[in-house]
């Protein structure tokens, strides 16, 4: 597919067809990885791992963490 590069402020942009985004399950404001390989620009979907709430809370080290809190099985 042939697209044109357009100027937007101090940056440049290309339009990605909705069908491409839909086929990769990408939505507005999703993050992607962009890299260069020789003369190619590669845009890759980032597969985020879903972390359970239990695991997130176990990793939490901030303020307000109750000292006597325990998880039930």
C-alpha positions in Angstrom: 0.0 0.0 0.0 1.4 3.4 -1.0 1.0 6.2 1.6 2.4 9.7 1.8 4.4 11.1 4.7 2.8 14.3 6.1 4.1 17.0 8.4 2.5 17.6 11.8 4.2 20.3 13.9 7.8 19.2 14.4 7.0 15.5 13.6 5.9 13.5 10.6 3.1 11.0 10.2 1.7 8.3 8.1 -1.9 7.1 8.1 -2.4 3.5 9.0 -5.6 2.0 7.5 -8.3 1.0 10.0 -8.3 -2.6 8.6 -4.6 -3.0 9.6 -5.3 -1.9 13.1 -8.3 -4.0 13.4 -6.5 -7.1 12.2 -3.9 -6.6 15.0 -6.5 -5.6 17.6 -4.9 -2.2 18.0 -6.8 0.9 19.2 -6.3 4.6 19.6 -3.6 5.3 22.2 -2.2 1.8 22.2 1.6 1.7 22.4 3.6 0.1 19.6 7.4 -0.5 19.1 9.0 1.3 16.2 12.4 0.3 14.8 14.6 0.6 11.8 16.0 -2.4 9.9 18.3 -1.3 7.0 15.9 0.7 4.8 12.7 -0.4 6.5 10.6 1.2 9.3 9.1 -1.6 11.4 6.0 -0.9 13.6 5.3 -3.9 16.0 2.5 -4.6 18.3 3.5 -4.8 22.0 2.0 -7.8 23.7 1.4 -6.8 27.2 1.2 -9.6 29.8 -1.9 -9.4 32.0 -0.8 -9.5 35.6 -3.4 -10.5 38.2 -4.4 -8.1 40.9 -3.0 -10.5 43.5 0.5 -10.4 41.8 0.3 -6.6 41.5 -0.5 -6.1 45.1 2.3 -8.5 46.2 4.8 -6.4 44.2 3.5 -3.1 45.7 6.1 -1.5 48.0 4.7 2.0 48.4 3.2 3.7 51.4 -0.1 2.5 53.1 0.9 -1.2 52.9 -0.6 -2.9 55.9 2.0 -4.9 57.8 -0.5 -7.6 59.0 -2.2 -8.2 55.6 -2.3 -11.8 54.4 -3.8 -13.5 51.4 -6.2 -16.3 51.9 -6.0 -19.4 49.6 
